[in-house]
Amino acid sequence: MFVVRSVSSKIINMEANPRNLLGCILLVDDDEATNFLNEDLLGDLAIAEHIAVVWNGQRALDYLLACLAGEPKHTRPDIIILDINMPLMDGFEFLKEYQELPPEFRVLITVVLLSTSSQFEDTSRATDSKIIEHLIEKPLKEEDVWWLVAHHLERTSM
C-alpha cells in the first residue's frame, strides 16, 4: 500500500502503483527548460493521465475556456502549477481572470504557484490570494508533487 501523509496529517492510502491518480495537470510557465523538467518529473511519477503545458497566463486561460466549452482535446485540470513572471499575461493577471470563471468549474481545481521569485511583494500577493493553495520554490521536486496530490485529493474529497 502506498501512503501519503496529507497536510492535515490524515493518511491517504493509495494503491501500491499510484498511477493516474489525477486526470490532468496544467503547467503554466514560459521557461522551456522548466517545462521540460517538470513534465519529465510528472511523467516519471505517472500521477496524471494527461499533462498539458502552456507558455503564459493567456494560453492557460484559453485552455480553461476550451475546457468549459467542452472541447475534447482539453481536459479540466485537477492541478494548475503556475509561474508568476511570464510575458503577455503573468501569473497574477491570470489569477484575476481565473476568478471570473464559474465557481463550480474552479472548485475542483487546485492552483499552486511555482516560482523563483523571492521578492516580498510577489510572495505576499501569493499568500494573500484566496485562490492559491501553496507557493513552491523552483525547481519542482518529487516531494512537492506528492504533497500536491495528497492536498488536492483531500481538498476535493470533502
CNS distance restraints for C-alpha pairs under 8 A (distance, minus, plus):
assign (resid   1 and name CA) (resid  13 and name CA) 6.76 0.50 0.50
assign (resid   1 and name CA) (resid  14 and name CA) 6.22 0.50 0.50
assign (resid   1 and name CA) (resid  15 and name CA) 5.31 0.50 0.50
assign (resid   1 and name CA) (resid  16 and name CA) 4.58 0.50 0.50
assign (resid   2 and name CA) (resid  13 and name CA) 5.98 0.50 0.50
assign (resid   2 and name CA) (resid  14 and name CA) 4.98 0.50 0.50
assign (resid   2 and name CA) (resid  15 and name CA) 5.62 0.50 0.50
assign (resid   2 and name CA) (resid  16 and name CA) 4.86 0.50 0.50
assign (resid   2 and name CA) (resid  17 and name CA) 7.35 0.50 0.50
assign (resid   2 and name CA) (resid  18 and name CA) 7.23 0.50 0.50
assign (resid   3 and name CA) (resid  11 and name CA) 6.64 0.50 0.50
assign (resid   3 and name CA) (resid  12 and name CA) 5.92 0.50 0.50
assign (resid   3 and name CA) (resid  13 and name CA) 4.80 0.50 0.50
assign (resid   3 and name CA) (resid  14 and name CA) 5.99 0.50 0.50
assign (resid   4 and name CA) (resid  11 and name CA) 6.05 0.50 0.50
assign (resid   4 and name CA) (resid  12 and name CA) 5.46 0.50 0.50
assign (resid   4 and name CA) (resid  13 and name CA) 6.66 0.50 0.50
assign (resid   4 and name CA) (resid  14 and name CA) 7.73 0.50 0.50
assign (resid   4 and name CA) (resid 146 and name CA) 7.08 0.50 0.50
assign (resid   4 and name CA) (resid 147 and name CA) 7.70 0.50 0.50
assign (resid   4 and name CA) (resid 150 and name CA) 6.39 0.50 0.50
assign (resid   5 and name CA) (resid   9 and name CA) 5.71 0.50 0.50
assign (resid   5 and name CA) (resid  10 and name CA) 6.09 0.50 0.50
assign (resid   5 and name CA) (resid  11 and name CA) 4.73 0.50 0.50
assign (resid   5 and name CA) (resid  12 and name CA) 6.22 0.50 0.50
assign (resid   5 and name CA) (resid 147 and name CA) 7.84 0.50 0.50
assign (resid   5 and name CA) (resid 150 and name CA) 7.06 0.50 0.50
assign (resid   6 and name CA) (resid  10 and name CA) 5.51 0.50 0.50
assign (resid   6 and name CA) (resid  11 and name CA) 6.00 0.50 0.50
assign (resid   6 and name CA) (resid  12 and name CA) 6.64 0.50 0.50
assign (resid   6 and name CA) (resid 147 and name CA) 6.70 0.50 0.50
assign (resid   6 and name CA) (resid 150 and name CA) 5.16 0.50 0.50
assign (resid   6 and name CA) (resid 151 and name CA) 5.86 0.50 0.50
assign (resid   6 and name CA) (resid 154 and name CA) 7.24 0.50 0.50
assign (resid   7 and name CA) (resid 147 and name CA) 7.46 0.50 0.50
assign (resid   7 and name CA) (resid 150 and name CA) 7.54 0.50 0.50
assign (resid   7 and name CA) (resid 151 and name CA) 6.18 0.50 0.50
assign (resid  12 and name CA) (resid 150 and name CA) 6.84 0.50 0.50
assign (resid  12 and name CA) (resid 154 and name CA) 7.81 0.50 0.50
assign (resid  14 and name CA) (resid  18 and name CA) 6.07 0.50 0.50
assign (resid  18 and name CA) (resid  46 and name CA) 7.64 0.50 0.50
assign (resid  18 and name CA) (resid  47 and name CA) 6.57 0.50 0.50
assign (resid  19 and name CA) (resid  45 and name CA) 7.52 0.50 0.50
assign (resid  19 and name CA) (resid  46 and name CA) 5.13 0.50 0.50
assign (resid  19 and name CA) (resid  47 and name CA) 4.92 0.50 0.50
assign (resid  19 and name CA) (resid  48 and name CA) 7.06 0.50 0.50
assign (resid  20 and name CA) (resid  46 and name CA) 5.87 0.50 0.50
assign (resid  20 and name CA) (resid  47 and name CA) 4.26 0.50 0.50
assign (resid  20 and name CA) (resid  48 and name CA) 4.23 0.50 0.50
assign (resid  20 and name CA) (resid  49 and name CA) 5.11 0.50 0.50
assign (resid  21 and name CA) (resid  47 and name CA) 5.12 0.50 0.50
assign (resid  21 and name CA) (resid  48 and name CA) 5.85 0.50 0.50
assign (resid  21 and name CA) (resid  49 and name CA) 7.89 0.50 0.50
assign (resid  21 and name CA) (resid 149 and name CA) 7.97 0.50 0.50
assign (resid  22 and name CA) (resid  47 and name CA) 6.00 0.50 0.50
assign (resid  22 and name CA) (resid  48 and name CA) 4.46 0.50 0.50
assign (resid  22 and name CA) (resid  49 and name CA) 6.49 0.50 0.50
assign (resid  22 and name CA) (resid  78 and name CA) 6.46 0.50 0.50
assign (resid  22 and name CA) (resid 149 and name CA) 7.98 0.50 0.50
assign (resid  23 and name CA) (resid  48 and name CA) 5.23 0.50 0.50
assign (resid  23 and name CA) (resid  49 and name CA) 5.03 0.50 0.50
assign (resid  23 and name CA) (resid  50 and name CA) 6.15 0.50 0.50
assign (resid  23 and name CA) (resid  75 and name CA) 7.48 0.50 0.50
assign (resid  23 and name CA) (resid  76 and name CA) 7.89 0.50 0.50
assign (resid  23 and name CA) (resid  77 and name CA) 6.87 0.50 0.50
assign (resid  23 and name CA) (resid  78 and name CA) 6.53 0.50 0.50
assign (resid  24 and name CA) (resid  48 and name CA) 5.47 0.50 0.50
assign (resid  24 and name CA) (resid  49 and name CA) 5.99 0.50 0.50
assign (resid  24 and name CA) (resid  50 and name CA) 4.66 0.50 0.50
assign (resid  24 and name CA) (resid  51 and name CA) 5.58 0.50 0.50
assign (resid  24 and name CA) (resid  52 and name CA) 7.14 0.50 0.50
assign (resid  24 and name CA) (resid  75 and name CA) 6.42 0.50 0.50
assign (resid  24 and name CA) (resid  76 and name CA) 6.69 0.50 0.50
assign (resid  24 and name CA) (resid  77 and name CA) 4.53 0.50 0.50
assign (resid  24 and name CA) (resid  78 and name CA) 5.59 0.50 0.50
assign (resid  24 and name CA) (resid  79 and name CA) 7.03 0.50 0.50
assign (resid  25 and name CA) (resid  48 and name CA) 6.64 0.50 0.50
assign (resid  25 and name CA) (resid  50 and name CA) 6.59 0.50 0.50
assign (resid  25 and name CA) (resid  51 and name CA) 4.97 0.50 0.50
assign (resid  25 and name CA) (resid  52 and name CA) 6.24 0.50 0.50
assign (resid  25 and name CA) (resid  77 and name CA) 5.16 0.50 0.50
assign (resid  25 and name CA) (resid  78 and name CA) 5.90 0.50 0.50
assign (resid  25 and name CA) (resid  79 and name CA) 4.95 0.50 0.50
assign (resid  25 and name CA) (resid  80 and name CA) 5.93 0.50 0.50
assign (resid  25 and name CA) (resid  81 and name CA) 7.50 0.50 0.50
assign (resid  26 and name CA) (resid  51 and name CA) 6.00 0.50 0.50
assign (resid  26 and name CA) (resid  52 and name CA) 4.78 0.50 0.50
assign (resid  26 and name CA) (resid  53 and name CA) 5.88 0.50 0.50
assign (resid  26 and name CA) (resid  54 and name CA) 7.60 0.50 0.50
assign (resid  26 and name CA) (resid  60 and name CA) 7.94 0.50 0.50
assign (resid  26 and name CA) (resid  77 and name CA) 5.81 0.50 0.50
assign (resid  26 and name CA) (resid  78 and name CA) 7.96 0.50 0.50
assign (resid  26 and name CA) (resid  79 and name CA) 6.30 0.50 0.50
assign (resid  26 and name CA) (resid  80 and name CA) 4.74 0.50 0.50
assign (resid  26 and name CA) (resid  81 and name CA) 6.20 0.50 0.50
assign (resid  27 and name CA) (resid  35 and name CA) 7.08 0.50 0.50
assign (resid  27 and name CA) (resid  39 and name CA) 7.98 0.50 0.50
assign (resid  27 and name CA) (resid  51 and name CA) 7.37 0.50 0.50
assign (resid  27 and name CA) (resid  52 and name CA) 6.13 0.50 0.50
assign (resid  27 and name CA) (resid  53 and name CA) 4.77 0.50 0.50
assign (resid  27 and name CA) (resid  54 and name CA) 6.31 0.50 0.50
assign (resid  27 and name CA) (resid  80 and name CA) 6.10 0.50 0.50
assign (resid  27 and name CA) (resid  81 and name CA) 5.02 0.50 0.50
assign (resid  27 and name CA) (resid  82 and name CA) 6.33 0.50 0.50
assign (resid  28 and name CA) (resid  53 and name CA) 6.12 0.50 0.50
assign (resid  28 and name CA) (resid  54 and name CA) 5.11 0.50 0.50
assign (resid  28 and name CA) (resid  55 and name CA) 5.71 0.50 0.50
assign (resid  28 and name CA) (resid  56 and name CA) 5.89 0.50 0.50
assign (resid  28 and name CA) (resid  57 and name CA) 6.80 0.50 0.50
assign (resid  28 and name CA) (resid  60 and name CA) 6.52 0.50 0.50
assign (resid  28 and name CA) (resid  80 and name CA) 7.34 0.50 0.50
assign (resid  28 and name CA) (resid  81 and name CA) 6.10 0.50 0.50
assign (resid  28 and name CA) (resid  82 and name CA) 4.83 0.50 0.50
assign (resid  28 and name CA) (resid  83 and name CA) 6.03 0.50 0.50
assign (resid  29 and name CA) (resid  34 and name CA) 7.43 0.50 0.50
assign (resid  29 and name CA) (resid  35 and name CA) 6.58 0.50 0.50
assign (resid  29 and name CA) (resid  53 and name CA) 7.83 0.50 0.50
assign (resid  29 and name CA) (resid  54 and name CA) 6.64 0.50 0.50
assign (resid  29 and name CA) (resid  55 and name CA) 5.06 0.50 0.50
assign (resid  29 and name CA) (resid  56 and name CA) 5.89 0.50 0.50
assign (resid  29 and name CA) (resid  82 and name CA) 6.45 0.50 0.50
assign (resid  29 and name CA) (resid  83 and name CA) 5.17 0.50 0.50
assign (resid  29 and name CA) (resid  86 and name CA) 6.86 0.50 0.50
assign (resid  30 and name CA) (resid  35 and name CA) 7.87 0.50 0.50
assign (resid  30 and name CA) (resid  54 and name CA) 7.67 0.50 0.50
assign (resid  30 and name CA) (resid  55 and name CA) 4.41 0.50 0.50
assign (resid  30 and name CA) (resid  56 and name CA) 5.81 0.50 0.50
assign (resid  30 and name CA) (resid  83 and name CA) 7.89 0.50 0.50
assign (resid  30 and name CA) (resid  86 and name CA) 5.78 0.50 0.50
assign (resid  30 and name CA) (resid  87 and name CA) 7.47 0.50 0.50
assign (resid  31 and name CA) (resid  35 and name CA) 6.28 0.50 0.50
assign (resid  31 and name CA) (resid  55 and name CA) 7.53 0.50 0.50
assign (resid  32 and name CA) (resid  36 and name CA) 6.11 0.50 0.50
assign (resid  33 and name CA) (resid  37 and name CA) 6.18 0.50 0.50
assign (resid  34 and name CA) (resid  38 and name CA) 6.00 0.50 0.50
assign (resid  34 and name CA) (resid 139 and name CA) 7.65 0.50 0.50
assign (resid  35 and name CA) (resid  39 and name CA) 5.83 0.50 0.50
assign (resid  35 and name CA) (resid  53 and name CA) 7.16 0.50 0.50
assign (resid  36 and name CA) (resid  40 and name CA) 6.00 0.50 0.50
assign (resid  37 and name CA) (resid  41 and name CA) 6.13 0.50 0.50
assign (resid  38 and name CA) (resid  42 and name CA) 6.09 0.50 0.50
assign (resid  38 and name CA) (resid 140 and name CA) 6.56 0.50 0.50
assign (resid  39 and name CA) (resid  43 and name CA) 5.87 0.50 0.50
assign (resid  39 and name CA) (resid  51 and name CA) 6.98 0.50 0.50
assign (resid  40 and name CA) (resid  44 and name CA) 6.06 0.50 0.50
assign (resid  41 and name CA) (resid  45 and name CA) 6.27 0.50 0.50
assign (resid  41 and name CA) (resid 141 and name CA) 7.93 0.50 0.50
assign (resid  41 and name CA) (resid 142 and name CA) 7.29 0.50 0.50
assign (resid  42 and name CA) (resid  46 and name CA) 6.08 0.50 0.50
assign (resid  42 and name CA) (resid  47 and name CA) 6.75 0.50 0.50
assign (resid  42 and name CA) (resid  48 and name CA) 7.59 0.50 0.50
assign (resid  42 and name CA) (resid  51 and name CA) 7.81 0.50 0.50
assign (resid  42 and name CA) (resid 145 and name CA) 7.79 0.50 0.50
assign (resid  43 and name CA) (resid  47 and name CA) 7.45 0.50 0.50
assign (resid  43 and name CA) (resid  48 and name CA) 7.82 0.50 0.50
assign (resid  43 and name CA) (resid  51 and name CA) 7.90 0.50 0.50
assign (resid  50 and name CA) (resid  75 and name CA) 7.98 0.50 0.50
assign (resid  54 and name CA) (resid  59 and name CA) 5.88 0.50 0.50
assign (resid  54 and name CA) (resid  60 and name CA) 6.02 0.50 0.50
assign (resid  55 and name CA) (resid  59 and name CA) 6.60 0.50 0.50
assign (resid  55 and name CA) (resid  60 and name CA) 7.74 0.50 0.50
assign (resid  55 and name CA) (resid  86 and name CA) 7.91 0.50 0.50
assign (resid  56 and name CA) (resid  60 and name CA) 6.38 0.50 0.50
assign (resid  56 and name CA) (resid  86 and name CA) 5.82 0.50 0.50
assign (resid  56 and name CA) (resid  87 and name CA) 6.53 0.50 0.50
assign (resid  56 and name CA) (resid  88 and name CA) 6.76 0.50 0.50
assign (resid  56 and name CA) (resid  89 and name CA) 6.03 0.50 0.50
assign (resid  56 and name CA) (resid  90 and name CA) 6.67 0.50 0.50
assign (resid  56 and name CA) (resid  91 and name CA) 7.88 0.50 0.50
assign (resid  57 and name CA) (resid  61 and name CA) 6.13 0.50 0.50
assign (resid  57 and name CA) (resid  86 and name CA) 7.44 0.50 0.50
assign (resid  57 and name CA) (resid  88 and name CA) 7.38 0.50 0.50
assign (resid  57 and name CA) (resid  89 and name CA) 4.77 0.50 0.50
assign (resid  57 and name CA) (resid  90 and name CA) 5.58 0.50 0.50
assign (resid  57 and name CA) (resid  91 and name CA) 5.94 0.50 0.50
assign (resid  57 and name CA) (resid  93 and name CA) 7.27 0.50 0.50
assign (resid  57 and name CA) (resid  94 and name CA) 4.95 0.50 0.50
assign (resid  58 and name CA) (resid  62 and name CA) 6.15 0.50 0.50
assign (resid  58 and name CA) (resid  88 and name CA) 6.94 0.50 0.50
assign (resid  58 and name CA) (resid  89 and name CA) 5.50 0.50 0.50
assign (resid  58 and name CA) (resid  94 and name CA) 6.84 0.50 0.50
assign (resid  59 and name CA) (resid  63 and name CA) 6.04 0.50 0.50
assign (resid  60 and name CA) (resid  64 and name CA) 6.29 0.50 0.50
assign (resid  60 and name CA) (resid  94 and name CA) 7.80 0.50 0.50
assign (resid  61 and name CA) (resid  65 and name CA) 6.14 0.50 0.50
assign (resid  61 and name CA) (resid  94 and name CA) 6.93 0.50 0.50
assign (resid  61 and name CA) (resid  97 and name CA) 7.55 0.50 0.50
assign (resid  61 and name CA) (resid  98 and name CA) 7.03 0.50 0.50
assign (resid  62 and name CA) (resid  66 and name CA) 6.16 0.50 0.50
assign (resid  63 and name CA) (resid  67 and name CA) 6.36 0.50 0.50
assign (resid  63 and name CA) (resid  74 and name CA) 6.72 0.50 0.50
assign (resid  64 and name CA) (resid  68 and name CA) 6.28 0.50 0.50
assign (resid  64 and name CA) (resid  74 and name CA) 7.76 0.50 0.50
assign (resid  64 and name CA) (resid  76 and name CA) 6.87 0.50 0.50
assign (resid  65 and name CA) (resid  69 and name CA) 6.19 0.50 0.50
assign (resid  66 and name CA) (resid  70 and name CA) 6.34 0.50 0.50
assign (resid  66 and name CA) (resid  71 and name CA) 5.53 0.50 0.50
assign (resid  66 and name CA) (resid  74 and name CA) 6.26 0.50 0.50
assign (resid  67 and name CA) (resid  71 and name CA) 5.81 0.50 0.50
assign (resid  67 and name CA) (resid  72 and name CA) 7.84 0.50 0.50
assign (resid  67 and name CA) (resid  74 and name CA) 5.12 0.50 0.50
assign (resid  67 and name CA) (resid  75 and name CA) 5.88 0.50 0.50
assign (resid  67 and name CA) (resid  76 and name CA) 5.57 0.50 0.50
assign (resid  68 and name CA) (resid  76 and name CA) 7.89 0.50 0.50
assign (resid  68 and name CA) (resid 105 and name CA) 7.80 0.50 0.50
assign (resid  70 and name CA) (resid  74 and name CA) 7.50 0.50 0.50
assign (resid  77 and name CA) (resid 109 and name CA) 6.39 0.50 0.50
assign (resid  78 and name CA) (resid 108 and name CA) 6.45 0.50 0.50
assign (resid  78 and name CA) (resid 109 and name CA) 4.76 0.50 0.50
assign (resid  78 and name CA) (resid 110 and name CA) 6.20 0.50 0.50
assign (resid  78 and name CA) (resid 152 and name CA) 7.65 0.50 0.50
assign (resid  79 and name CA) (resid 109 and name CA) 5.49 0.50 0.50
assign (resid  79 and name CA) (resid 110 and name CA) 4.67 0.50 0.50
assign (resid  79 and name CA) (resid 111 and name CA) 5.81 0.50 0.50
assign (resid  79 and name CA) (resid 112 and name CA) 7.65 0.50 0.50
assign (resid  79 and name CA) (resid 152 and name CA) 7.49 0.50 0.50
assign (resid  80 and name CA) (resid 109 and name CA) 7.14 0.50 0.50
assign (resid  80 and name CA) (resid 110 and name CA) 6.22 0.50 0.50
assign (resid  80 and name CA) (resid 111 and name CA) 4.76 0.50 0.50
assign (resid  80 and name CA) (resid 112 and name CA) 6.28 0.50 0.50
assign (resid  81 and name CA) (resid 111 and name CA) 6.20 0.50 0.50
assign (resid  81 and name CA) (resid 112 and name CA) 5.17 0.50 0.50
assign (resid  81 and name CA) (resid 113 and name CA) 5.87 0.50 0.50
assign (resid  81 and name CA) (resid 114 and name CA) 6.24 0.50 0.50
assign (resid  82 and name CA) (resid  91 and name CA) 6.31 0.50 0.50
assign (resid  82 and name CA) (resid 111 and name CA) 7.22 0.50 0.50
assign (resid  82 and name CA) (resid 112 and name CA) 6.08 0.50 0.50
assign (resid  82 and name CA) (resid 113 and name CA) 4.75 0.50 0.50
assign (resid  82 and name CA) (resid 114 and name CA) 5.66 0.50 0.50
assign (resid  82 and name CA) (resid 115 and name CA) 7.90 0.50 0.50
assign (resid  83 and name CA) (resid  90 and name CA) 7.64 0.50 0.50
assign (resid  83 and name CA) (resid  91 and name CA) 5.78 0.50 0.50
assign (resid  83 and name CA) (resid 113 and name CA) 5.72 0.50 0.50
assign (resid  83 and name CA) (resid 114 and name CA) 5.08 0.50 0.50
assign (resid  83 and name CA) (resid 115 and name CA) 5.32 0.50 0.50
assign (resid  84 and name CA) (resid  90 and name CA) 5.68 0.50 0.50
assign (resid  84 and name CA) (resid  91 and name CA) 4.20 0.50 0.50
assign (resid  84 and name CA) (resid  92 and name CA) 6.53 0.50 0.50
assign (resid  84 and name CA) (resid 113 and name CA) 6.86 0.50 0.50
assign (resid  84 and name CA) (resid 114 and name CA) 7.29 0.50 0.50
assign (resid  84 and name CA) (resid 115 and name CA) 6.06 0.50 0.50
assign (resid  84 and name CA) (resid 117 and name CA) 7.49 0.50 0.50
assign (resid  84 and name CA) (resid 122 and name CA) 7.90 0.50 0.50
assign (resid  85 and name CA) (resid  90 and name CA) 5.34 0.50 0.50
assign (resid  85 and name CA) (resid  91 and name CA) 6.43 0.50 0.50
assign (resid  85 and name CA) (resid 115 and name CA) 7.80 0.50 0.50
assign (resid  85 and name CA) (resid 117 and name CA) 7.86 0.50 0.50
assign (resid  86 and name CA) (resid  90 and name CA) 4.63 0.50 0.50
assign (resid  86 and name CA) (resid  91 and name CA) 6.99 0.50 0.50
assign (resid  89 and name CA) (resid  93 and name CA) 5.81 0.50 0.50
assign (resid  89 and name CA) (resid  94 and name CA) 6.30 0.50 0.50
assign (resid  90 and name CA) (resid  94 and name CA) 6.18 0.50 0.50
assign (resid  91 and name CA) (resid  95 and name CA) 6.25 0.50 0.50
assign (resid  91 and name CA) (resid 113 and name CA) 8.00 0.50 0.50
assign (resid  92 and name CA) (resid  96 and name CA) 6.38 0.50 0.50
assign (resid  93 and name CA) (resid  97 and name CA) 6.56 0.50 0.50
assign (resid  94 and name CA) (resid  98 and name CA) 5.91 0.50 0.50
assign (resid  95 and name CA) (resid  99 and name CA) 6.17 0.50 0.50
assign (resid  95 and name CA) (resid 131 and name CA) 7.60 0.50 0.50
assign (resid  96 and name CA) (resid 100 and name CA) 7.25 0.50 0.50
assign (resid  97 and name CA) (resid 101 and name CA) 7.31 0.50 0.50
assign (resid  99 and name CA) (resid 103 and name CA) 7.96 0.50 0.50
assign (resid  99 and name CA) (resid 131 and name CA) 7.95 0.50 0.50
assign (resid 101 and name CA) (resid 105 and name CA) 7.07 0.50 0.50
assign (resid 101 and name CA) (resid 106 and name CA) 6.93 0.50 0.50
assign (resid 102 and name CA) (resid 106 and name CA) 6.49 0.50 0.50
assign (resid 103 and name CA) (resid 107 and name CA) 5.87 0.50 0.50
assign (resid 104 and name CA) (resid 108 and name CA) 7.63 0.50 0.50
assign (resid 105 and name CA) (resid 109 and name CA) 7.63 0.50 0.50
assign (resid 107 and name CA) (resid 156 and name CA) 7.95 0.50 0.50
assign (resid 108 and name CA) (resid 156 and name CA) 6.02 0.50 0.50
assign (resid 109 and name CA) (resid 152 and name CA) 7.95 0.50 0.50
assign (resid 110 and name CA) (resid 132 and name CA) 7.70 0.50 0.50
assign (resid 110 and name CA) (resid 133 and name CA) 6.59 0.50 0.50
assign (resid 110 and name CA) (resid 152 and name CA) 6.10 0.50 0.50
assign (resid 111 and name CA) (resid 131 and name CA) 6.64 0.50 0.50
assign (resid 111 and name CA) (resid 132 and name CA) 5.29 0.50 0.50
assign (resid 111 and name CA) (resid 133 and name CA) 5.81 0.50 0.50
assign (resid 111 and name CA) (resid 134 and name CA) 7.53 0.50 0.50
assign (resid 112 and name CA) (resid 132 and name CA) 5.36 0.50 0.50
assign (resid 112 and name CA) (resid 133 and name CA) 5.44 0.50 0.50
assign (resid 112 and name CA) (resid 134 and name CA) 4.97 0.50 0.50
assign (resid 112 and name CA) (resid 135 and name CA) 5.85 0.50 0.50
assign (resid 112 and name CA) (resid 136 and name CA) 7.24 0.50 0.50
assign (resid 113 and name CA) (resid 126 and name CA) 7.49 0.50 0.50
assign (resid 113 and name CA) (resid 132 and name CA) 6.88 0.50 0.50
assign (resid 113 and name CA) (resid 134 and name CA) 6.42 0.50 0.50
assign (resid 113 and name CA) (resid 135 and name CA) 4.78 0.50 0.50
assign (resid 113 and name CA) (resid 136 and name CA) 5.96 0.50 0.50
assign (resid 114 and name CA) (resid 135 and name CA) 6.10 0.50 0.50
assign (resid 114 and name CA) (resid 136 and name CA) 4.74 0.50 0.50
assign (resid 114 and name CA) (resid 137 and name CA) 5.61 0.50 0.50
assign (resid 114 and name CA) (resid 138 and name CA) 5.94 0.50 0.50
assign (resid 114 and name CA) (resid 139 and name CA) 7.91 0.50 0.50
assign (resid 114 and name CA) (resid 140 and name CA) 7.39 0.50 0.50
assign (resid 115 and name CA) (resid 135 and name CA) 7.70 0.50 0.50
assign (resid 115 and name CA) (resid 136 and name CA) 6.54 0.50 0.50
assign (resid 115 and name CA) (resid 137 and name CA) 5.23 0.50 0.50
assign (resid 115 and name CA) (resid 138 and name CA) 5.38 0.50 0.50
assign (resid 116 and name CA) (resid 137 and name CA) 5.70 0.50 0.50
assign (resid 116 and name CA) (resid 138 and name CA) 5.41 0.50 0.50
assign (resid 117 and name CA) (resid 122 and name CA) 6.82 0.50 0.50
assign (resid 117 and name CA) (resid 123 and name CA) 7.55 0.50 0.50
assign (resid 117 and name CA) (resid 137 and name CA) 7.85 0.50 0.50
assign (resid 118 and name CA) (resid 122 and name CA) 7.18 0.50 0.50
assign (resid 118 and name CA) (resid 123 and name CA) 6.67 0.50 0.50
assign (resid 119 and name CA) (resid 123 and name CA) 6.36 0.50 0.50
assign (resid 120 and name CA) (resid 124 and name CA) 5.86 0.50 0.50
assign (resid 121 and name CA) (resid 125 and name CA) 6.05 0.50 0.50
assign (resid 122 and name CA) (resid 126 and name CA) 6.12 0.50 0.50
assign (resid 123 and name CA) (resid 127 and name CA) 6.24 0.50 0.50
assign (resid 123 and name CA) (resid 135 and name CA) 7.84 0.50 0.50
assign (resid 124 and name CA) (resid 128 and name CA) 6.05 0.50 0.50
assign (resid 125 and name CA) (resid 129 and name CA) 6.24 0.50 0.50
assign (resid 126 and name CA) (resid 132 and name CA) 6.44 0.50 0.50
assign (resid 126 and name CA) (resid 135 and name CA) 6.97 0.50 0.50
assign (resid 127 and name CA) (resid 132 and name CA) 7.13 0.50 0.50
assign (resid 127 and name CA) (resid 134 and name CA) 7.68 0.50 0.50
assign (resid 127 and name CA) (resid 135 and name CA) 7.52 0.50 0.50
assign (resid 136 and name CA) (resid 140 and name CA) 7.32 0.50 0.50
assign (resid 136 and name CA) (resid 144 and name CA) 7.60 0.50 0.50
assign (resid 140 and name CA) (resid 144 and name CA) 6.37 0.50 0.50
assign (resid 140 and name CA) (resid 145 and name CA) 7.40 0.50 0.50
assign (resid 141 and name CA) (resid 145 and name CA) 6.51 0.50 0.50
assign (resid 142 and name CA) (resid 146 and name CA) 6.38 0.50 0.50
assign (resid 143 and name CA) (resid 147 and name CA) 6.11 0.50 0.50
assign (resid 144 and name CA) (resid 148 and name CA) 6.14 0.50 0.50
assign (resid 145 and name CA) (resid 149 and name CA) 6.20 0.50 0.50
assign (resid 146 and name CA) (resid 150 and name CA) 6.11 0.50 0.50
assign (resid 147 and name CA) (resid 151 and name CA) 5.96 0.50 0.50
assign (resid 148 and name CA) (resid 152 and name CA) 5.90 0.50 0.50
assign (resid 149 and name CA) (resid 153 and name CA) 6.05 0.50 0.50
assign (resid 150 and name CA) (resid 154 and name CA) 6.02 0.50 0.50
assign (resid 151 and name CA) (resid 155 and name CA) 5.91 0.50 0.50
assign (resid 152 and name CA) (resid 156 and name CA) 6.02 0.50 0.50
assign (resid 153 and name CA) (resid 157 and name CA) 5.94 0.50 0.50
assign (resid 154 and name CA) (resid 158 and name CA) 6.79 0.50 0.50
